[in-house]
């Protein structure tokens, strides 16, 4: 199995920045796609950004130009740099990865709270 540990959430004023990290650990696995989702109170969980092992990236329209996803394959870690934060970005952010061990599986992190005050 793969365990995901997220960090970097917190409280920030509108216009500020935060950087989320998600580190994967376990034995005998290979990470494939890595994603960040978020879920605001009373709303469905939504995909924020994703990055493939080869580096291709996609973003939700609502965060394009403000958020940047990246990964360090040597550290099995994915990052989400969030700039120009808005109150509507307030949510619990979850890391999600596809990994081979040896079959293709999926794992979720426990979530980290991001709160943007106006």
KAKAPE-V35035 format. One record per pair of residues at least 4 apart in sequence whose ideal C-beta (glycine too) atoms are under 8 Angstrom apart, sorted by the first residue. I is the first residue (numbers start at 0). GAP is how many residues later the second one is. If there is no record, write none. Layout:
# KAKAPE-V35035
i=I gap=GAP
i=I gap=GAP
This chain:
# KAKAPE-V35035
i=0 gap=25
i=0 gap=100
i=0 gap=104
i=0 gap=106
i=1 gap=22
i=1 gap=23
i=1 gap=24
i=1 gap=27
i=1 gap=29
i=1 gap=95
i=1 gap=97
i=1 gap=99
i=1 gap=103
i=1 gap=105
i=2 gap=21
i=2 gap=22
i=2 gap=23
i=2 gap=104
i=3 gap=18
i=3 gap=19
i=3 gap=20
i=3 gap=91
i=3 gap=92
i=3 gap=93
i=3 gap=103
i=3 gap=104
i=3 gap=105
i=3 gap=106
i=4 gap=17
i=4 gap=18
i=4 gap=20
i=4 gap=104
i=4 gap=105
i=5 gap=14
i=5 gap=15
i=5 gap=16
i=5 gap=87
i=5 gap=88
i=5 gap=89
i=5 gap=103
i=5 gap=104
i=5 gap=105
i=5 gap=106
i=6 gap=13
i=6 gap=14
i=6 gap=15
i=6 gap=105
i=7 gap=10
i=7 gap=11
i=7 gap=12
i=7 gap=13
i=7 gap=104
i=8 gap=9
i=8 gap=11
i=8 gap=84
i=8 gap=103
i=8 gap=104
i=8 gap=105
i=9 gap=8
i=9 gap=103
i=9 gap=104
i=9 gap=105
i=10 gap=104
i=10 gap=105
i=10 gap=106
i=11 gap=4
i=11 gap=5
i=11 gap=6
i=11 gap=73
i=11 gap=102
i=11 gap=103
i=11 gap=104
i=11 gap=105
i=12 gap=103
i=12 gap=104
i=13 gap=71
i=13 gap=72
i=13 gap=73
i=13 gap=102
i=13 gap=103
i=13 gap=104
i=14 gap=69
i=14 gap=70
i=15 gap=69
i=15 gap=100
i=16 gap=64
i=16 gap=65
i=16 gap=66
i=16 gap=67
i=16 gap=68
i=17 gap=64
i=17 gap=67
i=17 gap=96
i=18 gap=60
i=18 gap=61
i=18 gap=62
i=18 gap=63
i=19 gap=16
i=19 gap=59
i=19 gap=60
i=19 gap=62
i=19 gap=73
i=19 gap=75
i=19 gap=92
i=19 gap=94
i=20 gap=56
i=20 gap=57
i=20 gap=58
i=21 gap=12
i=21 gap=14
i=21 gap=55
i=21 gap=56
i=21 gap=57
i=21 gap=73
i=21 gap=75
i=21 gap=87
i=22 gap=52
i=22 gap=53
i=22 gap=54
i=23 gap=5
i=23 gap=7
i=23 gap=52
i=23 gap=53
i=23 gap=73
i=23 gap=75
i=23 gap=83
i=24 gap=51
i=25 gap=75
i=27 gap=73
i=27 gap=74
i=28 gap=70
i=28 gap=71
i=28 gap=72
i=29 gap=69
i=29 gap=70
i=29 gap=71
i=30 gap=22
i=30 gap=42
i=30 gap=45
i=30 gap=66
i=30 gap=67
i=30 gap=68
i=31 gap=20
i=31 gap=21
i=31 gap=65
i=31 gap=66
i=31 gap=67
i=31 gap=68
i=31 gap=72
i=32 gap=17
i=32 gap=18
i=32 gap=19
i=32 gap=20
i=32 gap=64
i=32 gap=65
i=33 gap=16
i=33 gap=17
i=33 gap=35
i=33 gap=37
i=33 gap=44
i=33 gap=61
i=33 gap=62
i=33 gap=63
i=33 gap=64
i=34 gap=12
i=34 gap=13
i=34 gap=14
i=34 gap=15
i=34 gap=16
i=34 gap=43
i=34 gap=60
i=34 gap=61
i=34 gap=62
i=35 gap=11
i=35 gap=12
i=35 gap=13
i=35 gap=14
i=35 gap=33
i=35 gap=42
i=35 gap=44
i=35 gap=57
i=35 gap=58
i=35 gap=59
i=35 gap=60
i=36 gap=8
i=36 gap=9
i=36 gap=10
i=36 gap=11
i=36 gap=56
i=36 gap=57
i=36 gap=59
i=37 gap=7
i=37 gap=8
i=37 gap=10
i=37 gap=51
i=37 gap=53
i=37 gap=54
i=37 gap=55
i=37 gap=56
i=37 gap=76
i=38 gap=4
i=38 gap=5
i=38 gap=6
i=38 gap=7
i=38 gap=52
i=38 gap=53
i=38 gap=55
i=38 gap=72
i=39 gap=48
i=39 gap=50
i=39 gap=51
i=39 gap=52
i=42 gap=48
i=44 gap=49
i=45 gap=14
i=46 gap=13
i=47 gap=11
i=47 gap=12
i=47 gap=15
i=47 gap=19
i=47 gap=32
i=47 gap=45
i=48 gap=8
i=48 gap=9
i=48 gap=10
i=48 gap=11
i=48 gap=14
i=48 gap=18
i=48 gap=20
i=48 gap=31
i=49 gap=7
i=49 gap=8
i=49 gap=19
i=50 gap=4
i=50 gap=5
i=50 gap=6
i=50 gap=18
i=50 gap=19
i=50 gap=20
i=50 gap=27
i=51 gap=4
i=51 gap=5
i=52 gap=20
i=56 gap=12
i=58 gap=4
i=58 gap=5
i=58 gap=8
i=58 gap=10
i=59 gap=4
i=61 gap=26
i=62 gap=4
i=62 gap=19
i=62 gap=26
i=65 gap=16
i=65 gap=17
i=65 gap=18
i=65 gap=19
i=66 gap=13
i=66 gap=14
i=66 gap=15
i=66 gap=16
i=67 gap=12
i=67 gap=13
i=67 gap=15
i=68 gap=9
i=68 gap=10
i=68 gap=11
i=68 gap=12
i=69 gap=8
i=69 gap=9
i=69 gap=11
i=70 gap=6
i=70 gap=7
i=70 gap=8
i=71 gap=4
i=71 gap=5
i=71 gap=7
i=77 gap=17
i=77 gap=19
i=79 gap=13
i=81 gap=7
i=81 gap=32
i=84 gap=4
i=84 gap=29
i=84 gap=31
i=85 gap=30
i=86 gap=29
i=86 gap=30
i=86 gap=31
i=87 gap=28
i=88 gap=25
i=88 gap=27
i=89 gap=24
i=89 gap=25
i=89 gap=26
i=90 gap=23
i=91 gap=19
i=91 gap=20
i=91 gap=21
i=91 gap=22
i=92 gap=18
i=92 gap=19
i=92 gap=20
i=92 gap=21
i=93 gap=14
i=93 gap=15
i=93 gap=16
i=93 gap=17
i=94 gap=13
i=94 gap=14
i=95 gap=10
i=95 gap=11
i=95 gap=12
i=95 gap=13
i=96 gap=9
i=96 gap=10
i=97 gap=6
i=97 gap=7
i=97 gap=8
i=98 gap=5
i=98 gap=6
i=98 gap=7
i=98 gap=8
i=99 gap=4
i=99 gap=5
i=100 gap=4
